[in-house]
Amino acid sequence: LVTQNLEDAFATIAQHFDPPISQEADIVVKQVRLGTPMDEALRDFAARCHSRNVDAIVTALTVGRQTGGELPKVLETTAGVLRETMRVEGVMESKTSEGKAQVWVMGMLPFVFGGALQIIDPEWMQPLFKDPIGWAIILFACFLEAVGIALVRKFTRIDV
């Protein structure tokens, strides 16, 4: 659908899209028709949505309107940037999930290995549980395990 101006575009969105975007577009149209400047209506729209993507689109629309640039080209560029951003965020999420899974596997390996040794030949594990030096070794190994897990969790956490 081709529209003449931004208000018509939001009216078209309000008519042809599903909620919640149609409801938000309808609010923008009503605000503009009641005398609110388009830039202010767009800022209110972005504030209601609480989305970085909507913020980027509203910023592009506002800058494009104020500078008199080619709005379709500005929106195409913004859309490309948003698509790439979402792709990179997906890659980062999959990589951090992969790292978290590796933490679980590596964290459980010493216990699985120790349990297997206990089942195969309990005499091999007796010094760890009967001798104070064995207790110290187990305590130190658990400490190192906790430090390792804490470090990997810190490295795989992404603050946005």
PyMOL CGO cylinders between C-alpha atoms (Angstrom):
from pymol import cmd
from pymol.cgo import CYLINDER

trace = [
    CYLINDER, 0.00, 0.00, 0.00, 1.28, 3.43, -0.94, 0.3, 1, 1, 1, 1, 1, 1,
    CYLINDER, 1.28, 3.43, -0.94, 0.47, 6.33, 1.37, 0.3, 1, 1, 1, 1, 1, 1,
    CYLINDER, 0.47, 6.33, 1.37, 0.94, 10.07, 0.96, 0.3, 1, 1, 1, 1, 1, 1,
    CYLINDER, 0.94, 10.07, 0.96, 2.26, 10.89, 4.41, 0.3, 1, 1, 1, 1, 1, 1,
    CYLINDER, 2.26, 10.89, 4.41, 3.20, 9.43, 7.76, 0.3, 1, 1, 1, 1, 1, 1,
    CYLINDER, 3.20, 9.43, 7.76, -0.25, 9.95, 9.27, 0.3, 1, 1, 1, 1, 1, 1,
    CYLINDER, -0.25, 9.95, 9.27, -1.82, 7.98, 6.42, 0.3, 1, 1, 1, 1, 1, 1,
    CYLINDER, -1.82, 7.98, 6.42, 0.77, 5.26, 6.91, 0.3, 1, 1, 1, 1, 1, 1,
    CYLINDER, 0.77, 5.26, 6.91, -0.16, 4.91, 10.58, 0.3, 1, 1, 1, 1, 1, 1,
    CYLINDER, -0.16, 4.91, 10.58, -3.87, 4.94, 9.65, 0.3, 1, 1, 1, 1, 1, 1,
    CYLINDER, -3.87, 4.94, 9.65, -3.20, 2.09, 7.21, 0.3, 1, 1, 1, 1, 1, 1,
    CYLINDER, -3.20, 2.09, 7.21, -1.35, 0.16, 9.92, 0.3, 1, 1, 1, 1, 1, 1,
    CYLINDER, -1.35, 0.16, 9.92, -4.27, 0.74, 12.30, 0.3, 1, 1, 1, 1, 1, 1,
    CYLINDER, -4.27, 0.74, 12.30, -6.71, -0.68, 9.73, 0.3, 1, 1, 1, 1, 1, 1,
    CYLINDER, -6.71, -0.68, 9.73, -4.80, -3.62, 8.31, 0.3, 1, 1, 1, 1, 1, 1,
    CYLINDER, -4.80, -3.62, 8.31, -2.59, -4.99, 11.08, 0.3, 1, 1, 1, 1, 1, 1,
    CYLINDER, -2.59, -4.99, 11.08, -3.41, -7.06, 14.16, 0.3, 1, 1, 1, 1, 1, 1,
    CYLINDER, -3.41, -7.06, 14.16, -3.26, -5.75, 17.73, 0.3, 1, 1, 1, 1, 1, 1,
    CYLINDER, -3.26, -5.75, 17.73, -1.23, -4.54, 19.51, 0.3, 1, 1, 1, 1, 1, 1,
    CYLINDER, -1.23, -4.54, 19.51, 0.46, -2.64, 16.65, 0.3, 1, 1, 1, 1, 1, 1,
    CYLINDER, 0.46, -2.64, 16.65, -2.87, -1.59, 15.16, 0.3, 1, 1, 1, 1, 1, 1,
    CYLINDER, -2.87, -1.59, 15.16, -3.98, -0.17, 18.52, 0.3, 1, 1, 1, 1, 1, 1,
    CYLINDER, -3.98, -0.17, 18.52, -0.74, 1.77, 18.93, 0.3, 1, 1, 1, 1, 1, 1,
    CYLINDER, -0.74, 1.77, 18.93, -0.92, 3.11, 15.38, 0.3, 1, 1, 1, 1, 1, 1,
    CYLINDER, -0.92, 3.11, 15.38, -4.52, 4.18, 16.00, 0.3, 1, 1, 1, 1, 1, 1,
    CYLINDER, -4.52, 4.18, 16.00, -3.44, 6.12, 19.09, 0.3, 1, 1, 1, 1, 1, 1,
    CYLINDER, -3.44, 6.12, 19.09, -0.76, 7.91, 17.02, 0.3, 1, 1, 1, 1, 1, 1,
    CYLINDER, -0.76, 7.91, 17.02, -3.34, 8.83, 14.36, 0.3, 1, 1, 1, 1, 1, 1,
    CYLINDER, -3.34, 8.83, 14.36, -5.81, 10.09, 16.96, 0.3, 1, 1, 1, 1, 1, 1,
    CYLINDER, -5.81, 10.09, 16.96, -3.12, 12.16, 18.69, 0.3, 1, 1, 1, 1, 1, 1,
    CYLINDER, -3.12, 12.16, 18.69, -2.09, 13.80, 15.41, 0.3, 1, 1, 1, 1, 1, 1,
    CYLINDER, -2.09, 13.80, 15.41, -5.70, 14.50, 14.42, 0.3, 1, 1, 1, 1, 1, 1,
    CYLINDER, -5.70, 14.50, 14.42, -6.29, 16.13, 17.81, 0.3, 1, 1, 1, 1, 1, 1,
    CYLINDER, -6.29, 16.13, 17.81, -3.40, 18.52, 17.20, 0.3, 1, 1, 1, 1, 1, 1,
    CYLINDER, -3.40, 18.52, 17.20, -0.38, 16.80, 18.70, 0.3, 1, 1, 1, 1, 1, 1,
    CYLINDER, -0.38, 16.80, 18.70, 2.73, 17.32, 16.53, 0.3, 1, 1, 1, 1, 1, 1,
    CYLINDER, 2.73, 17.32, 16.53, 3.77, 14.14, 14.70, 0.3, 1, 1, 1, 1, 1, 1,
    CYLINDER, 3.77, 14.14, 14.70, 7.21, 14.07, 16.36, 0.3, 1, 1, 1, 1, 1, 1,
    CYLINDER, 7.21, 14.07, 16.36, 5.64, 14.21, 19.82, 0.3, 1, 1, 1, 1, 1, 1,
    CYLINDER, 5.64, 14.21, 19.82, 3.11, 11.50, 18.91, 0.3, 1, 1, 1, 1, 1, 1,
    CYLINDER, 3.11, 11.50, 18.91, 5.98, 9.32, 17.69, 0.3, 1, 1, 1, 1, 1, 1,
    CYLINDER, 5.98, 9.32, 17.69, 7.94, 9.88, 20.93, 0.3, 1, 1, 1, 1, 1, 1,
    CYLINDER, 7.94, 9.88, 20.93, 4.84, 8.89, 22.93, 0.3, 1, 1, 1, 1, 1, 1,
    CYLINDER, 4.84, 8.89, 22.93, 4.48, 5.80, 20.73, 0.3, 1, 1, 1, 1, 1, 1,
    CYLINDER, 4.48, 5.80, 20.73, 8.10, 4.80, 21.42, 0.3, 1, 1, 1, 1, 1, 1,
    CYLINDER, 8.10, 4.80, 21.42, 7.65, 5.43, 25.16, 0.3, 1, 1, 1, 1, 1, 1,
    CYLINDER, 7.65, 5.43, 25.16, 4.60, 3.15, 25.25, 0.3, 1, 1, 1, 1, 1, 1,
    CYLINDER, 4.60, 3.15, 25.25, 6.31, 0.35, 23.34, 0.3, 1, 1, 1, 1, 1, 1,
    CYLINDER, 6.31, 0.35, 23.34, 9.51, 0.09, 25.46, 0.3, 1, 1, 1, 1, 1, 1,
    CYLINDER, 9.51, 0.09, 25.46, 11.42, -1.42, 22.51, 0.3, 1, 1, 1, 1, 1, 1,
    CYLINDER, 11.42, -1.42, 22.51, 14.87, -0.56, 21.19, 0.3, 1, 1, 1, 1, 1, 1,
    CYLINDER, 14.87, -0.56, 21.19, 13.68, -1.42, 17.68, 0.3, 1, 1, 1, 1, 1, 1,
    CYLINDER, 13.68, -1.42, 17.68, 10.73, 0.96, 17.89, 0.3, 1, 1, 1, 1, 1, 1,
    CYLINDER, 10.73, 0.96, 17.89, 13.04, 3.62, 19.36, 0.3, 1, 1, 1, 1, 1, 1,
    CYLINDER, 13.04, 3.62, 19.36, 15.34, 3.22, 16.34, 0.3, 1, 1, 1, 1, 1, 1,
    CYLINDER, 15.34, 3.22, 16.34, 12.45, 3.50, 13.88, 0.3, 1, 1, 1, 1, 1, 1,
    CYLINDER, 12.45, 3.50, 13.88, 11.01, 6.55, 15.64, 0.3, 1, 1, 1, 1, 1, 1,
    CYLINDER, 11.01, 6.55, 15.64, 14.44, 8.18, 15.69, 0.3, 1, 1, 1, 1, 1, 1,
    CYLINDER, 14.44, 8.18, 15.69, 14.89, 7.49, 11.98, 0.3, 1, 1, 1, 1, 1, 1,
    CYLINDER, 14.89, 7.49, 11.98, 11.43, 8.89, 11.21, 0.3, 1, 1, 1, 1, 1, 1,
    CYLINDER, 11.43, 8.89, 11.21, 12.00, 11.99, 13.32, 0.3, 1, 1, 1, 1, 1, 1,
    CYLINDER, 12.00, 11.99, 13.32, 15.44, 12.71, 11.88, 0.3, 1, 1, 1, 1, 1, 1,
    CYLINDER, 15.44, 12.71, 11.88, 14.20, 12.04, 8.34, 0.3, 1, 1, 1, 1, 1, 1,
    CYLINDER, 14.20, 12.04, 8.34, 11.26, 14.39, 8.80, 0.3, 1, 1, 1, 1, 1, 1,
    CYLINDER, 11.26, 14.39, 8.80, 13.35, 17.15, 10.37, 0.3, 1, 1, 1, 1, 1, 1,
    CYLINDER, 13.35, 17.15, 10.37, 16.18, 17.03, 7.83, 0.3, 1, 1, 1, 1, 1, 1,
    CYLINDER, 16.18, 17.03, 7.83, 13.96, 16.57, 4.81, 0.3, 1, 1, 1, 1, 1, 1,
    CYLINDER, 13.96, 16.57, 4.81, 15.89, 13.52, 3.67, 0.3, 1, 1, 1, 1, 1, 1,
    CYLINDER, 15.89, 13.52, 3.67, 14.56, 10.64, 1.62, 0.3, 1, 1, 1, 1, 1, 1,
    CYLINDER, 14.56, 10.64, 1.62, 12.38, 8.96, 4.22, 0.3, 1, 1, 1, 1, 1, 1,
    CYLINDER, 12.38, 8.96, 4.22, 11.99, 5.63, 2.32, 0.3, 1, 1, 1, 1, 1, 1,
    CYLINDER, 11.99, 5.63, 2.32, 15.78, 5.32, 2.01, 0.3, 1, 1, 1, 1, 1, 1,
    CYLINDER, 15.78, 5.32, 2.01, 16.25, 6.19, 5.69, 0.3, 1, 1, 1, 1, 1, 1,
    CYLINDER, 16.25, 6.19, 5.69, 13.67, 3.53, 6.66, 0.3, 1, 1, 1, 1, 1, 1,
    CYLINDER, 13.67, 3.53, 6.66, 15.28, 0.91, 4.39, 0.3, 1, 1, 1, 1, 1, 1,
    CYLINDER, 15.28, 0.91, 4.39, 18.65, 1.58, 5.97, 0.3, 1, 1, 1, 1, 1, 1,
    CYLINDER, 18.65, 1.58, 5.97, 17.15, 1.45, 9.47, 0.3, 1, 1, 1, 1, 1, 1,
    CYLINDER, 17.15, 1.45, 9.47, 15.38, -1.82, 8.64, 0.3, 1, 1, 1, 1, 1, 1,
    CYLINDER, 15.38, -1.82, 8.64, 18.67, -3.31, 7.42, 0.3, 1, 1, 1, 1, 1, 1,
    CYLINDER, 18.67, -3.31, 7.42, 20.45, -2.25, 10.58, 0.3, 1, 1, 1, 1, 1, 1,
    CYLINDER, 20.45, -2.25, 10.58, 17.65, -3.70, 12.75, 0.3, 1, 1, 1, 1, 1, 1,
    CYLINDER, 17.65, -3.70, 12.75, 17.71, -7.00, 10.84, 0.3, 1, 1, 1, 1, 1, 1,
    CYLINDER, 17.71, -7.00, 10.84, 21.48, -7.27, 11.26, 0.3, 1, 1, 1, 1, 1, 1,
    CYLINDER, 21.48, -7.27, 11.26, 21.21, -6.36, 14.95, 0.3, 1, 1, 1, 1, 1, 1,
    CYLINDER, 21.21, -6.36, 14.95, 18.63, -9.09, 15.50, 0.3, 1, 1, 1, 1, 1, 1,
    CYLINDER, 18.63, -9.09, 15.50, 20.80, -11.60, 13.62, 0.3, 1, 1, 1, 1, 1, 1,
    CYLINDER, 20.80, -11.60, 13.62, 23.86, -10.75, 15.72, 0.3, 1, 1, 1, 1, 1, 1,
    CYLINDER, 23.86, -10.75, 15.72, 21.82, -10.92, 18.94, 0.3, 1, 1, 1, 1, 1, 1,
    CYLINDER, 21.82, -10.92, 18.94, 20.62, -14.39, 17.90, 0.3, 1, 1, 1, 1, 1, 1,
    CYLINDER, 20.62, -14.39, 17.90, 24.19, -15.54, 17.25, 0.3, 1, 1, 1, 1, 1, 1,
    CYLINDER, 24.19, -15.54, 17.25, 25.30, -14.15, 20.62, 0.3, 1, 1, 1, 1, 1, 1,
    CYLINDER, 25.30, -14.15, 20.62, 22.42, -15.86, 22.40, 0.3, 1, 1, 1, 1, 1, 1,
    CYLINDER, 22.42, -15.86, 22.40, 23.20, -19.21, 20.79, 0.3, 1, 1, 1, 1, 1, 1,
    CYLINDER, 23.20, -19.21, 20.79, 26.89, -18.90, 21.65, 0.3, 1, 1, 1, 1, 1, 1,
    CYLINDER, 26.89, -18.90, 21.65, 26.21, -17.99, 25.27, 0.3, 1, 1, 1, 1, 1, 1,
    CYLINDER, 26.21, -17.99, 25.27, 23.74, -20.88, 25.53, 0.3, 1, 1, 1, 1, 1, 1,
    CYLINDER, 23.74, -20.88, 25.53, 26.41, -23.15, 24.15, 0.3, 1, 1, 1, 1, 1, 1,
    CYLINDER, 26.41, -23.15, 24.15, 28.85, -21.85, 26.77, 0.3, 1, 1, 1, 1, 1, 1,
    CYLINDER, 28.85, -21.85, 26.77, 26.32, -22.41, 29.56, 0.3, 1, 1, 1, 1, 1, 1,
    CYLINDER, 26.32, -22.41, 29.56, 25.74, -25.99, 28.41, 0.3, 1, 1, 1, 1, 1, 1,
    CYLINDER, 25.74, -25.99, 28.41, 29.48, -26.58, 28.43, 0.3, 1, 1, 1, 1, 1, 1,
    CYLINDER, 29.48, -26.58, 28.43, 29.65, -25.29, 32.00, 0.3, 1, 1, 1, 1, 1, 1,
    CYLINDER, 29.65, -25.29, 32.00, 27.11, -27.90, 33.08, 0.3, 1, 1, 1, 1, 1, 1,
    CYLINDER, 27.11, -27.90, 33.08, 28.94, -30.71, 31.29, 0.3, 1, 1, 1, 1, 1, 1,
    CYLINDER, 28.94, -30.71, 31.29, 32.37, -29.69, 32.58, 0.3, 1, 1, 1, 1, 1, 1,
    CYLINDER, 32.37, -29.69, 32.58, 30.99, -29.07, 36.06, 0.3, 1, 1, 1, 1, 1, 1,
    CYLINDER, 30.99, -29.07, 36.06, 29.46, -32.54, 36.28, 0.3, 1, 1, 1, 1, 1, 1,
    CYLINDER, 29.46, -32.54, 36.28, 32.43, -34.43, 34.81, 0.3, 1, 1, 1, 1, 1, 1,
    CYLINDER, 32.43, -34.43, 34.81, 34.48, -34.69, 38.03, 0.3, 1, 1, 1, 1, 1, 1,
    CYLINDER, 34.48, -34.69, 38.03, 31.49, -36.07, 39.92, 0.3, 1, 1, 1, 1, 1, 1,
    CYLINDER, 31.49, -36.07, 39.92, 30.59, -38.53, 37.15, 0.3, 1, 1, 1, 1, 1, 1,
    CYLINDER, 30.59, -38.53, 37.15, 34.22, -39.63, 36.88, 0.3, 1, 1, 1, 1, 1, 1,
    CYLINDER, 34.22, -39.63, 36.88, 34.51, -40.01, 40.66, 0.3, 1, 1, 1, 1, 1, 1,
    CYLINDER, 34.51, -40.01, 40.66, 31.24, -41.98, 40.79, 0.3, 1, 1, 1, 1, 1, 1,
    CYLINDER, 31.24, -41.98, 40.79, 32.43, -44.26, 38.00, 0.3, 1, 1, 1, 1, 1, 1,
    CYLINDER, 32.43, -44.26, 38.00, 35.73, -44.89, 39.81, 0.3, 1, 1, 1, 1, 1, 1,
    CYLINDER, 35.73, -44.89, 39.81, 33.82, -45.61, 43.02, 0.3, 1, 1, 1, 1, 1, 1,
    CYLINDER, 33.82, -45.61, 43.02, 31.72, -48.21, 41.20, 0.3, 1, 1, 1, 1, 1, 1,
    CYLINDER, 31.72, -48.21, 41.20, 34.62, -49.77, 39.26, 0.3, 1, 1, 1, 1, 1, 1,
    CYLINDER, 34.62, -49.77, 39.26, 37.05, -50.05, 42.17, 0.3, 1, 1, 1, 1, 1, 1,
    CYLINDER, 37.05, -50.05, 42.17, 36.06, -48.50, 45.51, 0.3, 1, 1, 1, 1, 1, 1,
    CYLINDER, 36.06, -48.50, 45.51, 39.60, -48.98, 46.88, 0.3, 1, 1, 1, 1, 1, 1,
    CYLINDER, 39.60, -48.98, 46.88, 40.96, -46.30, 44.53, 0.3, 1, 1, 1, 1, 1, 1,
    CYLINDER, 40.96, -46.30, 44.53, 38.71, -43.70, 46.10, 0.3, 1, 1, 1, 1, 1, 1,
    CYLINDER, 38.71, -43.70, 46.10, 39.20, -44.75, 49.75, 0.3, 1, 1, 1, 1, 1, 1,
    CYLINDER, 39.20, -44.75, 49.75, 42.16, -42.42, 50.44, 0.3, 1, 1, 1, 1, 1, 1,
    CYLINDER, 42.16, -42.42, 50.44, 40.08, -39.40, 49.44, 0.3, 1, 1, 1, 1, 1, 1,
    CYLINDER, 40.08, -39.40, 49.44, 37.36, -40.20, 51.98, 0.3, 1, 1, 1, 1, 1, 1,
    CYLINDER, 37.36, -40.20, 51.98, 39.41, -41.74, 54.82, 0.3, 1, 1, 1, 1, 1, 1,
    CYLINDER, 39.41, -41.74, 54.82, 42.45, -39.44, 55.05, 0.3, 1, 1, 1, 1, 1, 1,
    CYLINDER, 42.45, -39.44, 55.05, 42.45, -35.75, 56.12, 0.3, 1, 1, 1, 1, 1, 1,
    CYLINDER, 42.45, -35.75, 56.12, 44.70, -34.96, 53.13, 0.3, 1, 1, 1, 1, 1, 1,
    CYLINDER, 44.70, -34.96, 53.13, 42.05, -36.54, 50.87, 0.3, 1, 1, 1, 1, 1, 1,
    CYLINDER, 42.05, -36.54, 50.87, 39.39, -34.32, 52.47, 0.3, 1, 1, 1, 1, 1, 1,
    CYLINDER, 39.39, -34.32, 52.47, 41.59, -31.28, 51.80, 0.3, 1, 1, 1, 1, 1, 1,
    CYLINDER, 41.59, -31.28, 51.80, 42.01, -32.37, 48.17, 0.3, 1, 1, 1, 1, 1, 1,
    CYLINDER, 42.01, -32.37, 48.17, 38.23, -32.80, 47.78, 0.3, 1, 1, 1, 1, 1, 1,
    CYLINDER, 38.23, -32.80, 47.78, 37.60, -29.42, 49.43, 0.3, 1, 1, 1, 1, 1, 1,
    CYLINDER, 37.60, -29.42, 49.43, 40.20, -27.71, 47.19, 0.3, 1, 1, 1, 1, 1, 1,
    CYLINDER, 40.20, -27.71, 47.19, 38.77, -29.39, 44.07, 0.3, 1, 1, 1, 1, 1, 1,
    CYLINDER, 38.77, -29.39, 44.07, 35.24, -28.22, 45.00, 0.3, 1, 1, 1, 1, 1, 1,
    CYLINDER, 35.24, -28.22, 45.00, 36.57, -24.69, 45.53, 0.3, 1, 1, 1, 1, 1, 1,
    CYLINDER, 36.57, -24.69, 45.53, 38.27, -24.70, 42.12, 0.3, 1, 1, 1, 1, 1, 1,
    CYLINDER, 38.27, -24.70, 42.12, 35.09, -26.10, 40.56, 0.3, 1, 1, 1, 1, 1, 1,
    CYLINDER, 35.09, -26.10, 40.56, 33.00, -23.29, 42.08, 0.3, 1, 1, 1, 1, 1, 1,
    CYLINDER, 33.00, -23.29, 42.08, 35.49, -20.63, 40.96, 0.3, 1, 1, 1, 1, 1, 1,
    CYLINDER, 35.49, -20.63, 40.96, 35.55, -22.07, 37.43, 0.3, 1, 1, 1, 1, 1, 1,
    CYLINDER, 35.55, -22.07, 37.43, 31.76, -22.15, 37.19, 0.3, 1, 1, 1, 1, 1, 1,
    CYLINDER, 31.76, -22.15, 37.19, 31.49, -18.60, 38.54, 0.3, 1, 1, 1, 1, 1, 1,
    CYLINDER, 31.49, -18.60, 38.54, 34.05, -17.32, 36.00, 0.3, 1, 1, 1, 1, 1, 1,
    CYLINDER, 34.05, -17.32, 36.00, 32.41, -19.02, 33.05, 0.3, 1, 1, 1, 1, 1, 1,
    CYLINDER, 32.41, -19.02, 33.05, 28.99, -17.72, 34.12, 0.3, 1, 1, 1, 1, 1, 1,
    CYLINDER, 28.99, -17.72, 34.12, 30.45, -14.22, 34.29, 0.3, 1, 1, 1, 1, 1, 1,
    CYLINDER, 30.45, -14.22, 34.29, 32.00, -14.57, 30.83, 0.3, 1, 1, 1, 1, 1, 1,
    CYLINDER, 32.00, -14.57, 30.83, 28.80, -15.92, 29.25, 0.3, 1, 1, 1, 1, 1, 1,
    CYLINDER, 28.80, -15.92, 29.25, 26.54, -13.22, 30.72, 0.3, 1, 1, 1, 1, 1, 1,
    CYLINDER, 26.54, -13.22, 30.72, 25.69, -10.44, 28.28, 0.3, 1, 1, 1, 1, 1, 1,
    CYLINDER, 25.69, -10.44, 28.28, 24.60, -7.08, 29.60, 0.3, 1, 1, 1, 1, 1, 1,
    CYLINDER, 24.60, -7.08, 29.60, 22.50, -5.21, 27.07, 0.3, 1, 1, 1, 1, 1, 1,
]
cmd.load_cgo(trace, "trace")
